[in-house]
Amino acid sequence: MDIPAGVMNTGRIIAVRGSVVDIRFDKKLPPIHSLLRAGDQHQIVIEVLDQHDVNSVRGIALTPTQGLARGMLVQDTGGPLQAPVGKGIRSRMFDVFGNTIDNQGALNNVQWRSVNQAPPSLAIRSTQSEIFETGIKIIDVLMPLERGGKSGLFGGAGVGKTVLLTEMIHNMIGHHEGVSIFCGIGERSREGEELYREMKAAGVLPNMVMVFGQMNEPPGSRFRVGHVALTMAEYFRDDEHRDVLLLIDNIFRFIQAGSEISGLMGQMPSRMGYQPTMGTELSELEERIANTDTGAITSIQAVYVPADDFTDPAAVHTFSHLSASIVLSRQRASEGFYPAIDPLQSSSRMTTPGIVGERHYALAQEIRRTLAQYAELKDIIAMLGLEQLSLLDRNLVARARRLERFMTQPFFTTEQFSGNKGKLVTLKDSLDGCERILRDEFKDYPESALYMIGSINEAKKPVQHATMMQSSEAEHGSSKHQS
């Protein structure tokens, strides 16, 4: 269907190269970020990224471009991409255009806002630092998260980033009084569908919003979906004065989509083929996640690390924005330690005496020191055996191995696969357990008694059972001997 030339600002397509479209406007050139529509039903959406010359713009399509041809009319919508905000978006699932994709009927009680918002000024940002408890022992003790901060889950393919993120949603949503927003960027649609069903079954959907730009969608759509989710989060923080938990899976796919767009637009690639504007694009997204006087956006982001290389520019740029970095290790996963978090590579700037307290800080430092010394001794143990170590070193190894096992935890989200009931452990119980292991209270316990348990008191149950079994066997043997 042709658009009457006199009604709105219209242009004509002069070139189509994949998702990149060049359009000529004779009257008025649309500003950067303007949305253009083309096609018989105006179903093809193009975002202006570059004003090429006096009469033409270059844009990236946010939808598939099948059916576009040179000479076709394009309509300028007169505004940027917008996202729905308001009370009516809760418990709903959206795509990048704010269309509902959950088959639950039309939206009510919403307004539309531009996704291109400036970050909050320094004057209204909160300067208080508070701990955000997750119920996961190793995270709360060694790398505590910050309320209103940004935390990253780093790891290669298949080490458990999405599982850990889903577990955090499960643990936090119960005692998190604000709104949770899940943003899926370039990940599998299967994961989105499973998450929706799980959240619905858990009864937490009324305080949750989901936004998805999946891996089968064009790069423009994957690049913009993060801004859509942030616009929704900012509404709850600034208008409703509520705390928001923003979960992003996966921030690397945002960088990857930007890289694809950069290549399609003909920009010169920078180091390792990434876009030259990567730092700016990531900052525009990350700096909007902030803690203000009225509310906080606490963000937990999964970050895929290509080929487990932490010097990759995508990982390095993301590290610089985070208050806590949780690094997942393939080696620990292969050894059966779940969650497979590497305690020596992970860190948090919240681990200071002024924020977590003297006791917690001292314990965390002692745990790290014990695990680091054990890591140094591993080569000697592999070559010469444990017997060649001094008594002091053998005690240290025993403590480290028990700490490693105590830091494992059964998850609620993996109950159906593992058969182990999920456990949520308070920070107090986690610290008490670590302190008692470091005091050698459990040196006579088998290491397996501390594996995949919740609080430290659960370790006594299998030991008591084993002791009773041994005593009954001894009694049975003595009575047999007397007879």
SULNOR-V121894 format. One record per pair of residues at least 6 apart in sequence whose ideal C-beta (glycine too) atoms are under 8 Angstrom apart, sorted by the first residue. I is the first residue (numbers start at 1). J is the second residue. D is the distance in whole Angstrom. If there is no record, write none. Layout:
# SULNOR-V121894
I/J/D
I/J/D
This chain:
# SULNOR-V121894
1/40/5
1/41/7
1/42/8
2/73/6
3/10/5
3/73/5
3/75/5
5/73/8
8/75/6
8/76/6
8/78/8
9/25/7
9/27/6
9/28/5
9/30/7
9/75/8
9/76/4
9/78/7
10/25/8
10/73/5
10/74/6
10/75/6
10/76/7
11/23/4
11/24/5
11/25/4
11/26/7
11/36/8
11/57/8
11/73/8
11/74/5
11/76/7
12/23/7
12/24/5
12/71/6
12/72/7
12/73/6
12/74/7
13/21/6
13/22/7
13/23/6
13/38/7
13/68/6
13/69/7
13/70/5
13/71/7
13/72/5
13/74/6
14/22/5
14/23/7
14/24/5
14/56/7
14/70/6
15/21/7
15/22/4
15/70/7
16/22/8
16/65/6
16/68/5
16/69/7
16/70/7
17/264/7
18/65/7
18/264/6
19/60/6
19/61/5
19/65/6
19/218/5
19/219/6
19/220/6
19/261/8
19/264/6
20/58/6
20/59/7
20/60/6
20/61/8
20/264/5
20/265/6
21/38/8
21/46/5
21/58/7
21/59/5
21/60/8
21/61/6
21/65/7
21/68/7
21/74/8
22/52/7
22/56/6
22/57/7
22/58/5
23/36/7
23/46/7
23/56/6
23/57/6
23/58/8
23/59/7
23/74/5
24/55/5
24/56/5
25/55/6
25/56/7
25/57/7
25/76/7
26/55/7
28/76/8
29/51/6
29/54/7
29/55/7
29/57/6
30/36/7
30/48/5
30/57/6
30/76/5
31/48/7
32/48/6
32/49/7
32/50/7
32/51/7
33/47/6
33/48/6
33/49/8
33/80/4
33/81/7
33/116/6
34/47/7
34/48/5
34/76/6
34/77/7
34/78/7
34/79/7
34/80/6
35/45/6
35/46/7
35/47/6
35/48/8
35/77/5
35/79/7
35/80/6
35/81/6
36/45/7
36/46/4
36/47/8
36/48/7
36/59/6
36/74/5
36/75/7
36/76/6
36/77/7
37/43/8
37/44/7
37/45/6
37/46/7
37/74/7
37/75/5
37/77/6
38/44/5
38/46/7
38/68/6
38/72/6
38/73/7
38/74/5
38/75/7
39/67/6
39/68/7
39/72/8
40/67/7
42/75/6
43/63/7
44/61/6
44/63/5
44/64/8
44/65/6
44/67/7
44/68/6
45/61/7
45/62/5
45/63/5
45/97/7
46/59/4
46/60/7
46/61/5
46/62/7
46/74/7
47/59/6
47/60/6
47/62/6
47/80/8
47/81/6
47/220/6
47/224/7
48/57/5
48/58/8
48/59/5
49/58/6
49/59/6
49/60/6
49/261/7
49/265/6
50/57/7
50/58/4
50/59/8
50/265/7
51/57/5
51/58/8
52/58/5
58/265/7
60/218/8
60/219/7
60/220/4
60/223/8
60/261/5
60/264/7
60/265/7
61/68/8
61/218/6
61/220/6
62/81/8
62/96/6
62/97/7
62/218/6
62/220/4
62/221/5
62/224/7
63/218/7
63/221/7
64/218/6
65/218/8
79/114/7
80/114/5
80/115/7
80/116/6
81/96/8
81/97/7
81/114/7
81/115/5
81/116/8
81/224/6
81/227/8
81/228/8
82/98/7
82/112/4
82/113/6
82/114/6
82/115/7
83/94/8
83/98/5
83/112/7
83/113/6
83/115/5
83/227/8
83/228/4
83/231/4
83/232/6
84/94/7
84/98/4
84/107/6
84/110/4
84/111/7
84/112/6
84/232/8
85/110/7
85/111/6
85/112/7
85/113/5
85/231/7
85/232/6
85/235/4
85/239/8
86/109/5
86/110/4
86/111/6
86/235/7
87/109/5
88/107/5
88/108/5
88/109/4
88/110/5
89/107/7
89/110/6
89/209/5
89/232/6
90/179/7
90/206/6
90/207/6
90/208/7
90/209/6
91/205/5
91/206/5
91/207/8
91/208/6
91/209/8
92/100/6
92/102/6
92/104/7
92/107/7
92/209/6
92/210/7
93/100/7
93/101/5
93/102/4
93/192/8
93/196/6
93/210/4
93/211/8
93/212/7
94/100/6
94/101/7
94/209/7
94/210/7
94/211/5
94/212/7
94/228/7
95/101/5
95/211/8
95/212/6
95/213/7
95/221/8
95/225/8
96/211/8
96/213/5
96/217/8
96/221/5
96/224/5
96/225/5
96/228/6
98/112/7
98/228/7
100/106/8
100/107/6
101/212/7
102/196/7
113/231/6
113/235/7
114/231/8
115/224/7
115/227/4
115/228/5
115/230/8
115/231/5
116/227/7
117/230/8
117/231/6
117/234/6
117/288/7
119/287/4
119/288/5
119/290/6
120/288/8
120/290/5
120/292/5
124/292/5
124/293/6
125/290/6
125/291/6
125/292/6
126/148/7
126/291/4
126/292/6
126/293/6
126/296/7
128/291/8
129/146/6
129/350/7
129/355/5
130/146/7
130/147/4
130/148/8
131/140/8
131/144/5
131/145/7
131/146/7
131/147/7
131/350/6
131/355/7
131/356/7
131/427/8
132/144/7
132/145/4
132/146/6
132/147/4
132/149/7
132/298/6
133/140/6
133/144/8
133/426/7
133/427/6
134/140/6
134/145/6
134/168/6
134/171/6
134/172/7
135/171/4
135/172/8
135/424/4
135/425/6
135/426/7
136/164/8
136/167/7
136/168/7
136/171/7
136/339/7
136/409/6
136/425/8
137/406/7
137/407/6
137/409/6
137/425/5
137/430/4
137/433/7
138/339/7
138/341/5
138/343/6
138/407/4
138/409/8
139/145/7
139/326/6
139/339/8
139/341/7
140/425/8
140/427/5
140/430/6
141/360/8
141/363/7
141/364/6
141/367/7
141/407/8
141/427/7
141/430/5
141/431/6
141/434/6
142/343/5
142/346/7
142/348/8
142/351/7
142/364/6
142/367/6
142/368/7
143/324/5
143/325/7
143/326/6
143/341/8
143/343/8
143/346/5
143/347/6
143/348/4
143/351/7
144/324/7
144/348/5
144/350/5
144/351/7
144/356/6
145/151/5
145/298/7
145/300/7
145/323/8
145/324/5
145/348/7
145/350/7
146/298/7
146/323/4
146/324/7
146/348/8
146/349/8
146/350/5
147/243/8
147/291/7
147/296/6
147/298/6
148/290/7
148/291/3
148/296/3
148/297/7
148/298/6
149/291/7
149/298/6
149/299/8
149/322/8
149/323/4
149/324/7
149/350/8
150/286/6
150/289/6
150/299/5
150/301/7
150/321/6
150/322/5
150/323/6
150/324/8
151/299/7
151/300/5
151/301/7
151/322/6
151/323/7
151/324/4
151/325/7
151/326/7
151/348/8
152/251/7
152/300/8
152/301/5
152/302/8
152/303/5
152/318/6
152/319/7
152/322/5
152/324/7
152/325/5
152/326/7
153/161/5
153/164/6
153/165/6
153/300/7
153/301/7
153/302/5
153/303/6
153/326/5
153/328/7
154/161/8
154/303/5
154/305/5
154/310/7
154/315/6
154/318/8
154/325/6
154/326/7
154/327/5
154/328/7
155/161/5
155/302/8
155/303/8
155/304/7
155/305/6
155/308/8
155/327/7
155/328/3
155/329/8
155/330/8
155/340/8
156/304/7
156/305/5
156/306/8
156/307/7
156/308/4
156/328/8
156/330/6
157/304/7
159/328/4
159/329/7
159/330/5
159/333/5
159/340/6
160/328/6
160/333/7
160/338/7
160/339/6
160/340/6
161/249/7
161/250/7
161/302/4
161/303/8
161/304/7
161/328/6
162/187/7
162/191/6
162/249/6
162/302/6
163/339/8
163/411/7
163/413/6
163/414/6
164/302/8
164/326/8
164/328/7
164/339/5
165/247/6
165/249/6
165/300/6
165/302/5
166/195/7
166/198/7
166/413/5
167/339/8
167/411/5
167/412/6
167/413/5
167/414/8
167/422/8
168/247/7
168/300/6
169/180/7
169/182/7
169/195/8
169/199/7
169/245/8
169/247/6
170/198/8
170/202/7
170/412/5
170/413/6
170/422/8
171/412/7
171/424/6
172/180/7
172/245/6
173/180/6
173/199/8
173/202/7
173/204/4
173/207/7
173/208/7
173/245/8
174/204/7
176/243/7
176/245/6
177/242/8
177/243/7
178/207/8
178/236/7
178/242/5
178/243/3
178/244/5
178/245/6
178/295/8
179/207/5
179/208/7
179/209/7
179/233/8
179/236/5
179/240/8
179/242/6
179/243/8
179/244/5
179/245/7
180/204/8
180/207/6
180/208/5
180/209/7
180/244/7
180/245/4
180/246/8
180/247/7
181/208/7
181/209/5
181/210/8
181/211/7
181/229/5
181/232/6
181/233/5
181/236/8
181/244/6
181/245/7
181/246/5
181/247/7
182/195/7
182/208/7
182/209/7
182/210/5
182/211/7
182/247/5
182/249/8
183/210/8
183/211/5
183/212/8
183/225/6
183/226/6
183/228/8
183/229/4
183/246/7
183/247/7
183/248/5
183/249/7
184/191/7
184/192/5
184/210/7
184/211/7
184/212/4
184/213/7
184/214/7
184/225/8
184/249/6
185/213/6
185/222/6
185/225/6
185/226/6
185/248/6
185/249/7
185/250/6
185/251/7
185/253/5
185/254/5
185/257/7
186/213/7
186/214/7
186/215/5
186/217/8
186/222/5
186/250/7
186/253/3
186/254/7
186/256/7
186/257/6
187/214/7
187/215/6
187/249/5
187/250/6
187/253/7
188/214/7
188/215/6
189/212/7
189/214/5
189/215/8
189/216/7
191/249/8
192/210/7
192/212/5
192/214/7
195/210/7
196/205/8
196/210/6
198/413/7
199/205/5
199/208/6
199/210/8
209/229/8
209/232/6
211/225/6
211/228/6
211/229/4
211/232/7
212/225/7
213/221/5
213/222/5
213/224/7
213/225/3
214/222/8
215/222/8
215/253/7
219/257/4
219/258/8
219/260/4
219/261/5
219/264/7
220/257/8
220/261/7
222/253/6
222/254/7
222/256/8
222/257/4
223/254/7
223/257/4
223/258/6
223/261/6
226/248/7
226/251/8
226/254/5
226/285/5
227/285/7
229/246/7
229/248/7
230/246/7
230/285/7
230/288/5
230/289/7
230/297/8
233/244/5
233/246/5
233/289/8
233/297/5
234/288/7
234/297/7
236/242/5
236/244/5
236/295/7
237/243/8
237/244/5
237/292/7
237/294/7
237/295/4
237/296/7
237/297/6
238/292/7
238/294/6
238/295/7
240/295/8
241/294/4
241/295/5
242/295/5
243/295/5
243/296/5
243/297/8
243/298/7
244/295/7
244/296/7
244/297/5
244/298/7
245/298/5
245/299/8
245/300/7
246/289/7
246/297/5
246/298/7
246/299/4
246/300/8
247/299/7
247/300/5
247/301/8
248/254/8
248/299/7
248/300/8
248/301/4
248/302/7
249/301/8
249/302/4
250/301/8
250/302/5
250/303/7
250/304/5
251/282/8
251/301/5
251/302/7
251/303/5
251/318/6
252/303/5
252/304/4
252/305/8
252/306/8
252/314/5
252/315/8
252/318/8
253/304/7
254/281/8
254/282/8
254/285/7
255/274/7
255/278/6
255/281/8
255/282/7
255/314/5
255/317/8
255/318/8
256/314/8
258/275/5
258/277/7
258/278/6
258/281/5
259/269/8
259/273/7
259/274/5
259/275/5
259/278/7
261/275/7
262/269/7
262/275/3
262/276/7
262/277/7
263/269/7
263/275/8
267/275/6
267/276/6
267/277/8
268/276/6
269/275/7
269/276/7
270/276/4
270/278/7
270/313/8
271/313/5
272/312/7
272/313/6
274/313/5
274/314/7
275/281/7
278/313/7
278/314/7
278/317/6
279/317/6
282/317/5
282/318/7
282/321/7
283/321/8
286/321/4
288/297/8
289/297/5
289/299/5
290/296/8
290/297/6
291/297/7
301/318/8
301/322/8
303/314/8
303/315/7
303/318/5
305/312/6
305/314/8
305/315/5
306/312/5
306/314/7
306/315/8
308/330/6
309/315/7
310/316/8
310/327/8
310/345/8
319/325/6
323/348/7
323/349/5
323/350/7
324/346/8
324/347/7
324/348/4
324/349/7
324/350/7
325/346/6
325/347/6
325/348/7
326/341/6
326/346/5
327/341/7
327/342/5
327/345/4
327/346/5
328/339/7
328/340/5
328/341/6
328/342/7
329/340/5
329/341/7
329/342/4
329/345/7
330/340/7
332/340/4
332/341/7
332/342/6
333/340/4
336/408/8
337/404/6
337/405/8
337/407/7
337/408/5
338/408/6
338/409/7
338/411/7
338/414/8
338/452/8
339/408/8
339/409/7
339/411/8
341/407/8
343/367/7
343/368/7
343/371/6
343/407/7
344/368/7
344/371/6
344/372/6
344/375/7
350/356/6
351/360/8
351/361/6
351/364/6
352/361/7
353/361/4
356/364/8
359/431/7
360/427/8
360/431/6
363/431/6
363/434/6
363/435/6
363/438/8
366/438/6
367/403/6
367/434/6
367/438/7
370/396/6
370/399/6
370/400/5
370/403/6
370/438/7
371/400/6
371/403/7
371/404/7
373/396/6
373/400/7
374/396/7
374/397/6
374/400/3
374/401/7
377/389/7
377/393/6
377/396/8
377/397/6
380/388/7
380/389/7
381/389/7
381/397/7
386/394/6
386/397/7
389/397/7
395/440/7
395/443/7
398/443/6
399/437/6
399/438/6
399/440/7
399/443/8
401/447/5
402/437/5
402/442/6
402/443/8
402/445/8
402/447/6
402/450/5
403/434/7
403/437/6
403/438/8
405/447/5
405/448/7
405/450/4
405/451/4
406/433/6
406/434/7
406/437/6
406/450/5
406/453/7
406/456/7
406/459/8
408/451/6
408/452/5
409/423/6
409/425/7
409/452/7
409/453/8
409/454/7
410/418/6
410/420/4
410/421/6
410/422/5
410/423/5
410/452/5
410/454/8
411/418/8
411/422/5
412/422/3
412/424/8
413/422/7
414/420/8
414/422/8
415/421/6
415/422/6
420/452/6
423/453/7
423/454/3
423/455/8
424/454/8
425/454/5
425/455/6
426/455/8
429/454/8
429/455/4
429/456/7
430/455/8
432/455/8
432/456/6
433/455/6
433/456/3
436/442/7
436/456/6
437/450/8
437/456/7
442/449/8
442/450/7
442/456/8
442/459/6
445/459/6
445/463/6
446/463/7
448/462/8
449/459/5
449/460/8
449/462/5
449/463/5
450/456/8
450/459/5
453/459/6
